[in-house]
Amino acid sequence: MGGGLLGLATARALARRGREVLLLERATVGHERSGSKGTSRVFRLGYDDPHYVSMAMTAKPMWRELESESGRVLLSATGQLSFGGGLGVLADAMTAAGAPFEELDAAEAALRVPSIHAGGPALFETESGVLAADQCLDALRHSAESAGARVMENNAVTSVSDDGNRVRVHAGSETLTASAVVVCAGHWTSGLLEGTGVGLRLIPTLEQVAHLVPVTGNPVDTPVFIERASPWVYGLPAGVTGLLKVALHGAGPVAHPDDSPLDPDPVLLSRLAEHTARLLPHHHVEPVSTERCFYDSTADGDFVLERVGRVVVGAGTTGHGFKFGPLLGELLADLATGASPPVDLSRFSARRPAVAA
């Protein structure tokens, strides 16, 4: 259940394996309070841990396969400039996983990407880029439905219970039963798991995004960038000609996904403006538009991907999980069908201390 990235990718994976699949979505796919909403997401190979680098490398051809199937451009290569602290750790992890990158000194970084003032050495990822998030969701949905999955929107699940033989799903006045249930409900996941014996602590935060335009009014060639500071500052082409999407990673306040106001946060916008004035000399600091977006995160930053009884959980991915979409769908489908996942999922346990309630 859950019609975001994980739910749609899992529904597609299961339906393509010949399974009977019903996906229940509380509102509509990509709705305003969904963690998967919006037009763009970063696709990057660069992580400080080779396990994640390898997962991103595995996910990339899966996106290309979906592109070929759907006839849409889903992943645009822009490259990525990473700078700030911990570049050595990043380089070591990418080297260990066999991912391509270039190390640049300050002068080389300024010459390679004049639209970003890195102010020091940097690492350039040649294979990173931008995913058209809304198009990705639509392509996953179409593929899932074409394979036989049913997607039911405006059908909120209120509770899930597992008696060891069947799973009962309560949605409105209906009670549905299934041999297995995959719960990918973003910020609502913890509440839905209360009747399953799985206690899960997720951290829902409300982040602030801004969109900037070039000073000249003409598009500026700007790749994805991440300043590895505290918090990270990141930016990416926004899918609309000339716009640059910028934000502080994980800087938003804890919020409730049902009723927290989605008004712009002046404090976060002010902090973001200070950073963008320093980093982006070719863009106006004042945004032409803003939006709020929810993260559902874990205390240690790792995902939750595990089967407990007849319930499979996919959670804690908002903030850096979109790039892995098709891969995570296949892994959750493996857990649902009892297949052996090709990726070591032990670190993603729902029972580890960082997330177990």
N, C-alpha and C positions, 0 to 999 in steps of 0.2 A: 504494500500500500504506500501511497505517496507518488504523485505524478511529476516529481522533479527529475533531475538527472539520473540519480541512482535507480529510482523506481522504473523509469522508462527504459533505461539500459538493461535492467534485470528482466523486465517483461519481454523485451526483445530477445535476450539470450535464451530465456526459457521457451518462448514460443518457437524460436528457430530450432529448438531441440524436440519439438513435437509435444510440448506440455500444454495442458489447458491452463490458461492464464487469465485472471481477472485483476485489473489494476483499479484501485479505488483512490480517487483524489478529492480532498475536502473542498476545494474550490475549482479553479481552472488551472490548466498547465501554464506555468510561468506567471502565476498571479502575484500581486504586489507584495505580499508578505512571504513569498517563496524564496528560499535560499538560492534557487536556480534562475531567478528572473534576470532580465537585462539582455543587452545585445552583444556583450563582449566579455571574454575571460582570457587570462594569460595561459598560454601553453609554454611550459619551460621544462627543460631537462635538468636544470641546475638545482640540486639539493645538497645539503651538508651530509647526507647519508646515502651511500651507494645503493641501498635497497630501494629508495624512492626514485633515484636516477634510473635504475633498471626498469622499474615499473612504468615510468614515463616513456622510456624508449620502447617498451612493449606496447603501450597504448597508442603511440603515434601511427603505426600502420593500421591499427583498428579504425582510427578516425579516417584515414585515407580510404579504407574499404567502404565506410559509411558514405563518404563523399561520392565514390564511384557508384554505389547503389542508388543514392538519392539524386545524383546529378547536381548537387549544390556545392558551392565553395564553403567549406566549414572551417578550415585551418589555413590561415595566411601566414607565411613566413616573413617575419620582420627582423629577426635577430633580437638579442637582448643584451643590454649593458648592465652588469652588476658591479657595484662599487661600495666602498665603506669597509666595515670590519669583517674579519673571518674569511677573506678571499682564499687564503691557503687551504682552509678546511674544505671550502667549496671545490677548489681545483683538485684536491686529493680525492674527494668523493666521485667527481666526474671522471677522473683518470681511472679509478678503480673499476668503474662501471663501463668504461670504454666510450664515454660520450665526448663529442668534439667540442672544443672551445679554444679561445685565444686569450693569452694573457697580455695586457696592454699596460705600458707605463702611462704616466699622466699626460705626456705630450701626445702619445699615440691615441689615447682615449679621446682627447680634445679634437684631434684631427679626424678620427673615425666617426665620432658622433658630436658635431659642433652644437647641436640643439640641446645638449645636456651638459651641464657644468658638473662633472664628476669631482673635480678638484684633487685628483690623485689617481693611482693605478686602478685598473678595472679588469674585469673578465668579460669577454664577449662570447655569447652563445650563438652560434651560427644557425642552429636548427630550431630555435624557439620562435614563438609568434603569438598570434591571437586567434582564439576560437570565436566564431559567431554564435554566441550562446543560444539565442532564440532559435536560430536555424538548426542548431544541433538538437535541441529538444524536439522541434518539429520533425526532423529527419528520423530521430529515434522512435518517436510515436508512430510515424507512418510505417516504418519498418516493422515495428512490433505488431501493429494492426494488420499489416499485410501478411504476417506470419501466423495470424489467428488470434492474437491477444485482444481482449476487450478492455477498453479504457472508459471508465465511468467517472465523469466529473461531477462536482457539486454533490458528493456522496461521502460525507465525513464519517469516519470510523470513530466510535466512542470508546470501545474497549476490545481487548483481545484476551482470550484465555486458552490454555493448553492443558488438556486432561491426560496427555500421554498417548492418546489414540488419534484424536482429531483436534484441530484448532478451531475455535469459534470466534468469529469476527462479528461484532455488533455495529451496524451502520444504519442509523435512523431507526425505523421500526423493523428492520430485517436482521435476522441472524443467519450468517453464512458459515459453512463448515468447509474445511480443506485439510489435505494431508500435511501441508506445510504453508507457512505464511512468511513473507519477507516484509519486514517493517523498515521502510525508508522514508520516514515522515519528518525529517529535518528536526526543527526545534520541538515538534510535538512527540518525538519518538519516546522520550522517557515516560511521559504520561500514559501512552498506549501500552507500554510494557508492564505496567503495574500489576496486571492480572496474569502475567506469564511466569512470575518468579524471577524475572531478570530486572535487577535494579541498576539503573544507569544514570550517571551524573554527566550531563552535558551543560555547556555554558553558552546560553543564547545572548549574543550581543548585537547591538544595532550600530552599524558602521555608516560612515559618511563618505559619499563619493561626489566629486565635482568634475565638470567638463570644461576644458579650457580651449580657447581659440588662439591661433597664431596672431602675433602683433601686426604682421603685414596683411593679414586677411587671406594669404595664400597658404596652401598646405605646406607643412614642414615635415621633412623626412625624419621621423622620430621612432626609434624602435621601442619595444618593451624595455622598461628600466626598473631596477630595484636598488634603492639606497639601503644598504644593510646597516641601519642605525637602530635606535630604540625610540619609537617603533619604526619598522620599515616604512619607507615612502616608496610607492610604486606608481607606475603609469603605463598606459598602453593606448594605441590608436583605438578609437571608440566605435569604429564601424560606420561612422558618419564622416564624410570627407572633411578633413581638417581638424576634427575634434580630438582632444586628448583626454582620456579618463585618468584621473589621479585620485589617490586615497592614502590614508594611513592604515597599515595592516593591523587589525586587531586592537584598535585604539578606542572603539566605541564602548558605551556603557552597557551593563547587563540590562536586558529588556525582556518584556513578555511579548511573544509573537502575536498574541490575539488582540491586544489592546494598547500597546505602546504607540504613542503618536509618531507619525512619520515625517513631522516637520523638520526642516533643516536645523542642524545643531550649530549655532554661531561660534561656540568655543572650538569645536573640531574644525570648522571651516577656517577660523582664524589661524589655528595651528598649521593647517594644511597650506594656507596662503603664505605663511612665513617660509615653509620649506620650498614651495614652488617658486617663490621669488628668487630664492638662492640657486635652485637647480635648473630652472627652465627659462633662460634669457630670451627666448624667441616666442614665448607665450604670455598672454595676459594673465595676471594673477587672479583677477576677479572672474569667477566662473560664469558661463552663459546659462548653465543649468546645474542642478544638483539632484541627488537621489539618496535615499537611505536603503541599506540592504542588511539582511540578517545573516549572521554567522551562527552555526551550531558547532561549537568547538569542544575539544577535550583538554584537560589540564596539561597533558604531556604533548599535545599536538598531533598524536597519532590517531588514525581512524579507528572505528569499531566495525569489525567484520567477523561475525561469529554466528554459529548455530548453537542454540541452547534448546534441547528438546526438539520440538517441531517448529520453533520460531527462529528465523534467521534475521539478524540485525545488521543494517548498514547505516551508520551514523557518524557524526563527528567529522564530516568531510568538508563542510562549508568553510571557505577561506583559502583552501588550496587543493580541493578534490576534483574540480571540474575537469581538469586536464586528463584525469584517469578514467573518465566516464565509461567507455565501452569495456575496458578491462575490469573495472569494479563490477559492472553488470555480469560479466562472465564468471567472476569469482563468487559473487552472491548466488548465481545460478548453480554453480558447483556445490555450494553449501546446501542449497535447497534440494538438490537431487541426490546428494550423497556421493558426488564425484570428488576426486582428489584434486584440489586446486593446484595449479602449476606454480603458484607463488606461496612462499612461507607466510602464513597468516598469524603466527603465534604472537607477534607483537601487537596485533589488533584485537586481542581478546576483550570481551565485555566484562571479564572477571578480574582484570588487572587492577591494582590499587588505585590508579589514577582516575578510573571511571566507575568502578563498582560502588553502588550505593548501599 
